[in-house]
Amino acid sequence: MSTASIHPADDAVLARPRRLLLFDPLLLLAGLGLAACSLVILHGATATAVRGSPLYYVERQAIYIALGLAIAVLIARVDYSRLREYKFGLYGLLIVSNALVFALGSTSLGAQRRFNLPLFQVQPSEFGKLLLVVSLAAFAVDRSRRLHEWSTTARITLLALGPALLVIAQPDLGTGMVLVVVGFAMLFLAGTAWKQLAALVAMFAVAIAIVLAGAPGLGVHVVKPYQVQRLTGFLNPSSNPRSGGYQIHQSLITIGSGQKTGLGVANAKQTTLGYIPENSTDFVFSVVGETYGFAGAALVLLLYALLIWRALRILTMSKNLYGTLIAGGILAMLMFQVFVNVGMTVGIMPVTGVPLPLLSYGGSSVLVTFIALGLLQAIHIQARMASAGKNRTLIS
């Protein structure tokens, strides 16, 4: 049958089921695989955390995963390009929500980062990562013909630094660093000149030196003393294992004890006896190493590699610059979080409190990651549809 003989109504009917096949199955597999690993790991790590409720964390994580997956499916069927129209509102929501935390947020462990809602807690800084990606990509596209100008670089940099400084003040240094990385990734992918990027890196390095060394010497503490210890403790964790290097020291012991195949849930003493701190969130990868050994850690890292590969592929096949920048921002967000979180558990990165996407316990983090995967699927679907449309035009 020739393409000319297909009735338009029949073509529309055929397009609906084909649209479902335009999902990236490998991206979906990676996301669901990591979510399943999270439930298995949390089941062993938190079984004794809440007396009388061994499934407390697992049940809640499962609810977050189910809700996140449902939202991702809905977002995947939406035209992401329309988000450009709401860039000012989305950026305003990013600023206002993170500013309101200081007045209305709950305080936990010296940090004021969350809103307590009737059924769960919301952490605006987590959702702020995606809000920044979507809005900053729109601002960059609007100035796509002036990306070579210093004024454009300065404007995008300031748009990223504003919310980053708000988040760091909560204090949430890890998420603030993610926002900075997203801003830099946007500039890089948009085609900003190398000289301008190099100048930004140099200024950032100088700023870090001033914050960590210069300002404290003058009696000004931009970051908390305990944050400085965490940032520098990874350089030599064994020199002060009871203070700044405690978390990394315990993490290295925990991962090393797992060896090839792990000790199993029953024998994972570092985890079950509470030696490893934040074993369901920041140091969940340490639990993987002790309980399931090198084999389990390798499986988790392979799933992350698959996730990052598919995000990179979607970036290259996007139908427009806006989709490319959104995919690139999400890719930078995921890569940075995985590298920093896994890096701090093995002692090559400072402890910054960055969660491991889809593996760490937490409603806001899980929902944001699934929303990000939904956006990637939307970019993939529309790229495939645009490509199919071009091929159909050529055939006809």
C-alpha positions as CSV (number, residue, x, y, z in Angstrom):
1,M,0.0,0.0,0.0
2,S,1.3,3.4,-0.9
3,T,1.5,6.2,1.7
4,A,-0.9,8.3,-0.4
5,S,-3.7,5.7,0.1
6,I,-3.8,6.0,3.9
7,H,-6.8,8.0,5.0
8,P,-5.9,10.9,7.4
9,A,-8.3,9.5,10.0
10,D,-6.7,6.1,9.8
11,D,-3.2,7.7,10.1
12,A,-4.3,9.5,13.3
13,V,-5.5,6.2,14.8
14,L,-2.3,4.5,13.9
15,A,-0.2,7.4,15.4
16,R,-1.7,6.9,18.9
17,P,-0.3,3.4,19.6
18,R,3.0,4.2,17.8
19,R,3.4,7.2,20.2
20,L,3.7,4.8,23.1
21,L,6.5,3.0,21.3
22,L,8.5,6.2,21.1
23,F,9.4,6.0,24.8
24,D,13.1,5.3,25.3
25,P,12.9,1.8,26.8
26,L,16.5,1.8,28.1
27,L,16.0,5.0,30.0
28,L,12.8,3.6,31.6
29,L,14.7,0.4,32.4
30,A,17.5,2.3,34.1
31,G,15.1,4.4,36.2
32,L,12.9,1.4,37.3
33,G,16.1,-0.7,38.0
34,L,17.5,1.9,40.3
35,A,14.1,2.3,42.0
36,A,13.9,-1.4,42.6
37,C,17.5,-1.5,44.0
38,S,16.5,1.3,46.3
39,L,13.6,-0.7,47.8
40,V,15.9,-3.8,48.3
41,I,18.7,-1.8,49.9
42,L,16.4,0.2,52.2
43,H,14.6,-3.0,53.3
44,G,17.9,-4.2,54.8
45,A,19.4,-0.9,55.9
46,T,16.3,0.4,57.8
47,A,14.6,-2.7,59.1
48,T,15.5,-1.8,62.7
49,A,15.4,2.0,62.3
50,V,11.7,2.4,63.4
51,R,10.7,0.0,66.2
52,G,7.7,-2.1,65.3
53,S,7.7,-0.9,61.6
54,P,10.5,-2.7,59.7
55,L,9.0,-1.5,56.4
56,Y,8.5,2.1,57.4
57,Y,11.1,3.5,54.9
58,V,10.4,0.9,52.2
59,E,6.6,1.6,52.1
60,R,7.1,5.3,51.8
61,Q,9.8,5.0,49.2
62,A,7.5,2.8,47.2
63,I,4.8,5.4,47.3
64,Y,7.2,8.1,46.2
65,I,8.4,5.9,43.3
66,A,4.8,5.1,42.2
67,L,3.8,8.7,42.3
68,G,6.9,9.8,40.5
69,L,6.5,7.2,37.8
70,A,2.9,8.4,37.2
71,I,3.9,12.0,37.0
72,A,6.8,11.1,34.6
73,V,4.4,9.3,32.3
74,L,2.1,12.4,32.1
75,I,5.0,14.8,31.6
76,A,6.4,12.6,28.8
77,R,3.2,13.2,26.8
78,V,3.4,17.0,27.1
79,D,5.0,19.4,24.7
80,Y,8.0,20.5,26.7
81,S,8.6,23.5,24.4
82,R,5.5,25.3,25.9
83,L,7.4,25.6,29.2
84,R,9.4,28.5,27.6
85,E,6.2,30.6,28.0
86,Y,6.4,30.2,31.7
87,K,10.0,30.9,32.3
88,F,9.5,34.0,34.5
89,G,6.9,32.2,36.6
90,L,9.0,29.1,37.0
91,Y,12.1,31.1,38.0
92,G,10.0,33.2,40.4
93,L,8.6,30.0,42.0
94,L,12.2,28.8,42.4
95,I,13.3,32.0,44.2
96,V,10.1,32.5,46.3
97,S,9.9,28.9,47.5
98,N,13.5,28.8,48.7
99,A,13.2,32.2,50.3
100,L,10.0,31.2,52.2
101,V,11.9,28.3,53.8
102,F,13.6,30.7,56.1
103,A,10.3,31.9,57.4
104,L,8.0,28.9,57.2
105,G,10.3,25.9,56.9
106,S,11.0,23.3,59.6
107,T,14.4,23.0,61.3
108,S,16.2,19.7,61.5
109,L,19.8,19.0,62.5
110,G,20.5,22.8,62.3
111,A,19.2,23.2,58.8
112,Q,16.0,24.9,57.6
113,R,15.2,23.3,54.2
114,R,11.7,21.7,54.2
115,F,8.1,22.5,54.5
116,N,6.1,20.1,56.7
117,L,2.8,19.2,54.9
118,P,0.1,16.9,56.3
119,L,1.3,13.8,54.5
120,F,4.9,14.4,53.6
121,Q,7.8,17.0,53.6
122,V,8.7,19.1,50.6
123,Q,12.2,20.3,50.1
124,P,12.1,23.3,47.7
125,S,15.8,23.2,46.9
126,E,15.3,19.7,45.3
127,F,12.5,21.0,43.0
128,G,14.6,24.1,42.5
129,K,17.1,22.1,40.5
130,L,14.6,21.3,37.8
131,L,13.0,24.7,37.9
132,L,16.4,26.2,37.2
133,V,17.1,23.8,34.3
134,V,13.8,24.6,32.6
135,S,13.8,28.4,33.2
136,L,17.5,28.9,32.5
137,A,17.3,27.0,29.3
138,A,14.5,29.4,28.2
139,F,16.6,32.4,29.1
140,A,19.5,31.0,27.1
141,V,17.4,30.3,24.0
142,D,16.0,33.8,24.1
143,R,19.5,35.2,23.8
144,S,20.8,32.4,21.5
145,R,22.1,35.0,18.9
146,R,24.0,36.9,21.6
147,L,25.7,34.0,23.4
148,H,29.1,35.3,22.4
149,E,28.6,38.5,24.5
150,W,29.9,38.9,28.0
151,S,26.5,40.4,29.0
152,T,24.7,37.1,28.2
153,T,27.3,35.0,30.1
154,A,27.0,37.4,33.1
155,R,23.2,37.3,33.0
156,I,22.9,33.5,32.9
157,T,25.6,33.2,35.6
158,L,23.8,35.6,38.0
159,L,20.5,33.8,37.3
160,A,22.1,30.6,38.5
161,L,24.0,32.1,41.4
162,G,21.0,33.8,42.9
163,P,19.1,30.6,43.9
164,A,22.4,28.8,44.6
165,L,23.3,31.3,47.3
166,L,19.8,31.1,48.8
167,V,20.1,27.3,49.0
168,I,23.6,27.4,50.5
169,A,22.3,29.7,53.2
170,Q,19.7,27.1,54.3
171,P,22.4,25.5,54.7
172,D,22.4,23.0,51.8
173,L,25.8,23.2,50.3
174,G,25.4,20.1,48.1
175,T,22.3,21.3,46.3
176,G,23.7,24.8,45.9
177,M,26.7,23.2,44.1
178,V,24.3,21.3,41.8
179,L,22.7,24.6,40.8
180,V,26.0,26.1,40.0
181,V,27.0,23.1,37.9
182,V,23.6,23.3,36.0
183,G,24.3,27.0,35.2
184,F,27.8,26.2,33.9
185,A,26.5,23.3,31.8
186,M,23.9,25.5,30.2
187,L,26.5,28.0,29.2
188,F,28.8,25.2,27.8
189,L,26.0,23.6,25.8
190,A,24.7,26.9,24.5
191,G,28.1,27.5,22.9
192,T,29.6,30.2,25.2
193,A,33.2,31.1,24.2
194,W,36.0,29.1,25.9
195,K,37.6,32.3,27.2
196,Q,34.5,33.2,29.1
197,L,34.1,29.7,30.5
198,A,37.7,29.7,31.6
199,A,37.2,33.0,33.3
200,L,34.2,31.7,35.2
201,V,36.2,28.7,36.4
202,A,39.0,30.9,37.5
203,M,36.6,33.2,39.4
204,F,34.9,30.3,41.0
205,A,38.2,28.9,42.2
206,V,39.2,32.2,43.7
207,A,35.8,32.5,45.4
208,I,36.3,29.0,47.0
209,A,39.8,30.0,48.2
210,I,38.4,33.2,49.8
211,V,35.5,31.3,51.5
212,L,37.6,28.5,52.9
213,A,40.8,30.3,53.7
214,G,40.7,34.1,53.3
215,A,37.4,35.0,55.0
216,P,37.9,32.7,58.1
217,G,41.3,34.3,58.6
218,L,39.6,37.7,58.9
219,G,36.9,36.3,61.3
220,V,34.2,36.1,58.6
221,H,32.6,32.6,58.3
222,V,30.7,32.4,55.0
223,V,30.1,28.7,55.6
224,K,29.7,26.9,58.9
225,P,32.9,25.5,60.6
226,Y,31.5,22.0,60.4
227,Q,31.0,22.4,56.6
228,V,34.6,23.4,56.2
229,Q,35.6,20.2,58.1
230,R,33.5,18.2,55.7
231,L,34.8,19.9,52.7
232,T,38.5,19.3,53.7
233,G,38.2,16.1,55.7
234,F,38.3,13.8,52.7
235,L,41.9,15.0,52.0
236,N,43.1,12.9,55.0
237,P,40.2,11.2,56.8
238,S,42.5,9.0,58.9
239,S,44.1,12.0,60.5
240,N,40.9,13.0,62.4
241,P,38.6,10.0,62.3
242,R,36.5,11.2,65.2
243,S,35.6,14.6,63.8
244,G,35.8,15.9,60.2
245,G,36.9,12.6,58.7
246,Y,34.5,10.4,60.7
247,Q,31.9,9.9,58.0
248,I,34.4,9.1,55.2
249,H,36.4,6.9,57.6
250,Q,33.4,4.8,58.5
251,S,32.3,4.7,54.9
252,L,35.6,3.3,53.7
253,I,35.5,0.6,56.4
254,T,31.9,-0.3,55.4
255,I,32.5,-0.6,51.7
256,G,35.8,-2.5,52.2
257,S,34.2,-5.1,54.4
258,G,31.8,-6.1,51.6
259,Q,34.6,-7.5,49.4
260,K,33.4,-9.3,46.2
261,T,29.8,-10.4,47.0
262,G,28.9,-8.7,50.2
263,L,28.2,-9.8,53.7
264,G,24.4,-10.0,53.3
265,V,21.8,-8.2,55.4
266,A,22.2,-10.3,58.5
267,N,26.0,-9.7,58.7
268,A,26.2,-6.1,57.6
269,K,27.2,-4.8,61.1
270,Q,28.4,-1.4,60.1
271,T,24.9,-0.7,58.7
272,T,22.7,-2.4,61.2
273,L,24.6,-1.2,64.3
274,G,24.6,2.4,63.1
275,Y,28.3,3.0,62.5
276,I,27.6,4.3,59.0
277,P,25.8,7.7,59.3
278,E,22.8,8.6,57.2
279,N,22.7,5.0,55.8
280,S,19.4,5.6,54.0
281,T,20.3,8.9,52.3
282,D,23.8,10.3,51.9
283,F,25.7,7.1,52.4
284,V,23.3,4.6,50.9
285,F,26.0,3.5,48.4
286,S,28.2,2.4,51.4
287,V,25.3,0.1,52.4
288,V,25.4,-1.4,48.9
289,G,29.1,-2.0,49.2
290,E,28.9,-3.8,52.6
291,T,25.7,-5.7,51.9
292,Y,26.1,-6.7,48.3
293,G,29.9,-6.1,47.8
294,F,31.6,-5.3,44.5
295,A,28.9,-7.1,42.5
296,G,26.1,-5.0,43.9
297,A,28.0,-1.8,43.6
298,A,28.9,-2.6,40.0
299,L,25.2,-3.3,39.2
300,V,24.2,0.1,40.6
301,L,26.9,1.9,38.7
302,L,26.0,0.1,35.5
303,L,22.4,1.3,35.8
304,Y,23.7,4.9,36.3
305,A,25.9,4.5,33.3
306,L,22.9,3.4,31.3
307,L,20.8,6.3,32.6
308,I,23.6,8.9,31.7
309,W,24.2,7.3,28.3
310,R,20.5,7.6,27.4
311,A,20.3,11.2,28.6
312,L,23.4,12.0,26.5
313,R,21.8,10.4,23.5
314,I,18.5,12.3,24.0
315,L,20.5,15.5,24.2
316,T,22.0,14.9,20.8
317,M,18.7,14.0,19.1
318,S,16.5,16.9,20.4
319,K,14.4,18.7,17.8
320,N,15.4,22.2,19.1
321,L,17.9,24.1,21.2
322,Y,15.5,24.3,24.1
323,G,15.2,20.5,24.4
324,T,19.0,20.2,24.1
325,L,19.6,22.6,27.0
326,I,17.0,20.9,29.2
327,A,18.4,17.5,28.5
328,G,21.9,18.9,29.1
329,G,20.9,20.5,32.4
330,I,19.3,17.2,33.6
331,L,22.4,15.3,32.4
332,A,24.7,17.6,34.4
333,M,22.4,17.4,37.4
334,L,22.4,13.6,37.5
335,M,26.1,13.1,36.6
336,F,27.2,15.6,39.3
337,Q,25.1,14.0,42.0
338,V,26.2,10.5,41.2
339,F,29.9,11.5,41.0
340,V,29.8,13.5,44.2
341,N,27.8,11.0,46.2
342,V,29.7,7.9,45.2
343,G,32.9,9.9,45.4
344,M,32.4,10.9,49.0
345,T,31.6,7.4,50.0
346,V,35.0,6.1,48.6
347,G,36.9,9.1,49.9
348,I,37.7,11.1,46.8
349,M,35.1,13.8,47.2
350,P,34.1,16.0,50.2
351,V,30.9,15.2,52.2
352,T,28.3,17.7,50.9
353,G,25.0,15.9,51.5
354,V,24.1,15.3,47.9
355,P,21.6,12.4,47.6
356,L,22.1,9.5,45.1
357,P,19.3,9.8,42.5
358,L,16.5,7.3,42.9
359,L,18.6,5.2,45.4
360,S,18.6,7.5,48.4
361,Y,15.5,7.7,50.5
362,G,13.5,10.9,50.2
363,G,10.2,12.0,48.6
364,S,11.4,15.3,47.0
365,S,14.6,13.7,45.5
366,V,12.7,10.7,44.1
367,L,9.9,12.9,42.6
368,V,12.3,15.4,41.1
369,T,14.4,12.6,39.4
370,F,11.3,11.0,37.9
371,I,10.0,14.3,36.7
372,A,13.5,14.8,35.1
373,L,13.2,11.4,33.4
374,G,9.7,12.3,32.2
375,L,11.1,15.5,30.6
376,L,13.8,13.4,28.9
377,Q,11.2,11.0,27.6
378,A,9.2,14.0,26.3
379,I,12.2,15.3,24.4
380,H,12.9,11.8,23.0
381,I,9.3,11.3,21.9
382,Q,9.0,14.6,20.1
383,A,12.4,14.2,18.5
384,R,11.3,10.8,17.1
385,M,8.0,12.2,16.0
386,A,9.7,15.1,14.2
387,S,12.1,12.7,12.5
388,A,9.2,10.5,11.5
389,G,7.4,13.5,10.1
390,K,10.3,14.5,7.9
391,N,10.7,10.9,6.6
392,R,7.0,10.8,5.7
393,T,7.3,14.1,3.9
394,L,10.3,12.8,1.9
395,I,8.4,9.6,1.0
396,S,5.3,11.3,-0.1
